[in-house]
């Protein structure tokens, strides 16, 4: 039986709940908790501690990419979309249509949006970088104000690299 661990990270835009096994991160999602409940402590699995550290570096503007092991579960199509999200460069955006074209299915714009909404690895698989074809912010499971904040955050540190 696989043991599941939870850890909260206090980001500038709310608590993020991180879920992992001993081997990989399976979920990084914004929580509506008002305060952290699960803290980093001695004995925390190394993969969870590394995720916590890398998220902290990201929010401090010192990290653009993530290197801890993670796993995602979904349909073949969802996994294809989630992999495509990693191709959107830091501090830049792409549209749902761009993603659909990049995965070879130009007419799948709505399905891309649906898959994007099921992404459980927020920030790491940067669904916040996906916008509407008209350039407007659309749908984000973590709330649009967080999406806007994340995009501004990345733009403010882009010049530092």
C-alpha positions as CSV (number, residue, x, y, z in Angstrom):
1,X,0.0,0.0,0.0
2,X,1.4,3.4,-1.0
3,X,1.6,6.0,1.7
4,X,0.2,9.5,0.9
5,X,1.7,12.6,2.4
6,X,0.4,16.2,2.6
7,X,2.2,19.4,3.1
8,X,1.0,23.0,3.0
9,X,3.0,25.8,1.5
10,X,2.1,29.4,2.4
11,X,2.4,31.3,-0.9
12,X,1.8,35.0,-1.3
13,X,-1.5,34.2,-2.9
14,X,-2.8,31.6,-0.5
15,X,-2.1,28.1,0.9
16,X,-1.0,25.5,-1.6
17,X,-1.6,21.9,-0.6
18,X,1.1,19.5,-1.9
19,X,0.3,15.8,-2.0
20,X,2.9,13.1,-2.6
21,X,4.0,9.5,-2.2
22,X,7.6,8.7,-1.2
23,X,8.6,8.8,-4.8
24,X,6.7,11.6,-6.5
25,X,4.5,14.7,-6.2
26,X,0.9,14.0,-7.4
27,X,-0.9,17.3,-6.6
28,X,-0.1,20.9,-6.1
29,X,-3.3,22.8,-5.7
30,X,-4.4,26.1,-4.2
31,X,-6.5,25.5,-1.1
32,X,-9.2,27.7,0.4
33,X,-7.7,27.0,3.9
34,X,-7.1,30.2,5.8
35,X,-4.0,28.9,7.4
36,X,-1.6,26.0,7.0
37,X,-2.4,22.7,8.6
38,X,0.5,20.5,7.5
39,X,4.0,21.9,8.1
40,X,7.4,21.0,6.8
41,X,9.1,19.1,9.6
42,X,11.9,16.6,10.2
43,X,11.0,13.2,8.6
44,X,9.1,14.8,5.7
45,X,9.7,12.7,2.6
46,X,12.6,14.2,0.5
47,X,10.4,14.6,-2.6
48,X,7.9,16.6,-0.6
49,X,10.6,18.8,1.0
50,X,12.2,19.4,-2.4
51,X,8.9,20.5,-3.9
52,X,8.3,22.8,-1.0
53,X,11.8,24.3,-1.4
54,X,11.4,24.7,-5.2
55,X,8.0,26.4,-4.8
56,X,9.6,28.8,-2.3
57,X,12.3,29.6,-4.8
58,X,9.7,30.2,-7.5
59,X,7.8,32.6,-5.4
60,X,11.0,34.4,-4.4
61,X,11.8,34.8,-8.1
62,X,14.8,32.5,-8.0
63,X,13.4,29.5,-10.0
64,X,11.7,29.1,-13.4
65,X,11.7,25.3,-13.9
66,X,11.0,22.5,-11.5
67,X,13.1,19.3,-11.2
68,X,11.5,17.2,-8.5
69,X,9.8,14.0,-9.6
70,X,6.0,14.2,-10.2
71,X,3.4,12.1,-11.7
72,X,0.0,12.8,-13.2
73,X,-2.9,10.6,-13.9
74,X,-5.4,11.2,-16.7
75,X,-6.4,10.2,-20.2
76,X,-3.9,10.1,-23.0
77,X,-5.3,13.4,-24.3
78,X,-5.1,15.1,-20.9
79,X,-1.5,14.0,-20.5
80,X,-0.6,15.3,-24.0
81,X,-2.1,18.7,-23.1
82,X,-0.3,18.8,-19.8
83,X,3.0,17.9,-21.5
84,X,2.4,20.7,-23.9
85,X,2.0,23.2,-21.1
86,X,5.7,22.8,-20.2
87,X,6.6,24.2,-23.6
88,X,5.1,27.6,-22.8
89,X,8.2,29.7,-21.7
90,X,8.4,31.4,-18.3
91,X,6.6,34.7,-18.2
92,X,5.0,34.1,-21.6
93,X,1.5,33.0,-22.6
94,X,-0.1,30.8,-25.2
95,X,-3.7,30.3,-26.1
96,X,-5.9,27.2,-25.9
97,X,-5.8,27.1,-29.7
98,X,-1.9,27.3,-29.6
99,X,-1.9,24.2,-27.4
100,X,-4.5,22.4,-29.6
101,X,-2.3,23.1,-32.7
102,X,0.9,22.0,-30.9
103,X,-0.7,18.6,-30.1
104,X,-1.9,18.2,-33.7
105,X,-5.6,18.7,-33.0
106,X,-6.5,22.3,-34.0
107,X,-10.2,21.8,-33.4
108,X,-9.7,20.6,-29.8
109,X,-9.6,24.0,-28.2
110,X,-12.5,23.3,-25.8
111,X,-11.1,19.9,-24.9
112,X,-7.7,21.6,-24.2
113,X,-9.5,24.0,-21.9
114,X,-11.2,21.1,-20.1
115,X,-7.9,19.2,-19.7
116,X,-6.2,22.3,-18.5
117,X,-8.9,22.6,-15.8
118,X,-8.1,19.1,-14.6
119,X,-4.3,19.8,-14.1
120,X,-3.4,18.9,-10.6
121,X,0.1,20.2,-10.8
122,X,-0.4,24.0,-10.7
123,X,2.5,26.2,-11.4
124,X,4.7,23.2,-12.3
125,X,2.6,22.4,-15.3
126,X,1.9,26.1,-16.0
127,X,-1.7,26.2,-16.9
128,X,-1.8,29.8,-15.6
129,X,0.1,30.7,-18.8
130,X,-2.8,29.7,-21.1
131,X,-5.1,32.5,-22.1
132,X,-7.9,33.1,-24.6
133,X,-7.1,33.7,-28.3
134,X,-8.2,37.3,-27.8
135,X,-5.5,37.8,-25.2
136,X,-7.8,37.8,-22.2
137,X,-7.5,35.8,-19.1
138,X,-9.9,32.9,-19.0
139,X,-10.6,30.0,-16.7
140,X,-8.2,29.0,-13.9
141,X,-9.1,26.5,-11.3
142,X,-7.2,28.5,-8.7
143,X,-9.2,31.7,-9.5
144,X,-8.5,34.3,-12.2
145,X,-7.0,36.7,-9.7
146,X,-4.3,34.1,-8.9
147,X,-3.7,33.5,-12.6
148,X,-3.2,37.3,-13.1
149,X,-0.9,37.4,-10.1
150,X,1.3,34.5,-11.3
151,X,1.7,36.0,-14.8
152,X,2.7,39.4,-13.3
153,X,5.0,37.7,-10.9
154,X,6.8,35.9,-13.7
155,X,7.0,39.1,-15.8
156,X,8.5,41.0,-12.9
157,X,11.4,38.5,-12.6
158,X,11.9,37.7,-16.3
159,X,14.5,40.4,-16.7
160,X,16.6,38.8,-13.9
161,X,17.5,35.8,-16.2
